[in-house]
Amino acid sequence: MNFAPAAIIFLCGAASVAALDNVRSRRINGSGGNSKKYIVTFATYEKGAEAANCQALAQEQGGTVSHVFDKVLSGCALTIPDTIVGTLESNPKLATIEEDLPVFTNQQVPSWGLDRINQLTVPLDNNAEKVDASGVKVYIVDTGIQGDHPDFVGVMNPSSGCHSDKTNEGNALLDGNGHGTHVASITCGNTYGVAENCELCAVKVLKSNGSGYFSDFIAGINFVVNNCGVGNRCVVNASLGGGLSKRGNQAVANAVAAGVVVVIAAGNSNADACKYSPASEPTAITVGSTTNTDGISKFSNYGNCVDVYGPGSSITAAWKNGGTRTISGTSMASPHVAGIAAGHFSARIPASQVALEITSFSTRPGIDSRTPNAGLATIFSGATVSPTSYPTTSPPS
């Protein structure tokens, strides 16, 4: 059995578990009488048995179950007294135990981004186009989406079953933070969105203060795979990240294996993205951030785990109060690419080829020497585009 501490996630994030880590475990030494949260996975996959097995395990340990994972992982999130955690390592039913630590938003502070992604070179020409994402569900895994914002009229059905709150705040269509609303607006908003005609879905995994846990994130990805179903076209944008989490990466990998396109923010630590999750997951599309002059944003993570760049510095989009806000981060770069991905998916490009389509039609690599093979994503190739009637805002100086 493998025990490892989960990393902190920052917002910038349907296969069974066929193979789980089988490395030598180390004892977990509890100290004091406090309770802690853990993500556990089972050694043997039993279809449909996760809920019962998790409840039985919680009762054995004197704990509670907060999430059950039946798609992207086979396991659950448990809260148990830390004084008895060590007994889990000898449980033959378990394959892995990972401490469940906090996650947070990952932002820096009018949108020239839409202007940038419809051309191969700068300077900007003050024109923008949208991609057609008809028939594609786009799940914003974030702080929720302010469902009554005018930017979402006609692109989000409040009564749809594609919305879910994994934070226990009660409503995925209320966003007390603003981050998720901003990200959704960049992806599919009427005014600020890259894509049009998509079905926008809110999956709330972070609370109003911008924090959550990896287990909440995994529960959100698990929900997406279940809700999307087989053979449908679904895109996830997860503008979140943190330290390395094997289970977080595994959840993303299994969602991709189930046919979901997953786009992830690279992170805002000005460091190697391979050191963070879920940005380090190879099957996801990991996005770094650029300025309006095509330089890497000073905060953006970089390196071999970054697949492509997107506009992320000083991006304007919808905000929780019904208005707009201009902020920066790889959180803003990622939804630009998620919108492009939705357009490619709508054009019947297979899910397994969407990442290749995006990277193949990005600008020439060279934005940053530490990421030598990644260019900036554009709307070209398979996606159907249409001119927009709204003006773009002049780029920040």
Secondary structure, 3 states (H helix, E strand, C coil): CEEEECCCEECCCCCCCCCCCCCCCCCCCCCCCCEEEEEEEECCCCCCCHHHHHHHHHHHHCCEEEEEECCCCCEEEEEEEHHHHHHHHHCCCEEEEEECCEEECCCCCCCCHHHHCCCCCCCCCCCCEEEECCCEEEEEEECCCCCCCHHHCCCCCCCCCCCEECCCCCCCCCCCCCHHHHHHHHHHCCCCCCEECCEEEEEECCCCCCCEEHHHHHHHHHHHHHHHCCCCEEEEEECCEEECCHHHHHHHHHHHHCCCEEEEECCCCCCEHHHEECCCCCCCEEEEEECCCCCECCCCCECCCCCEEEECCCEEEECCCCCEEEECCHHHHHHHHHHHHHHHHHCCCCHHHHHHHHHHCCCCCCCCCCCCCCCECCCCCCCCEEECCCCCCCCCC
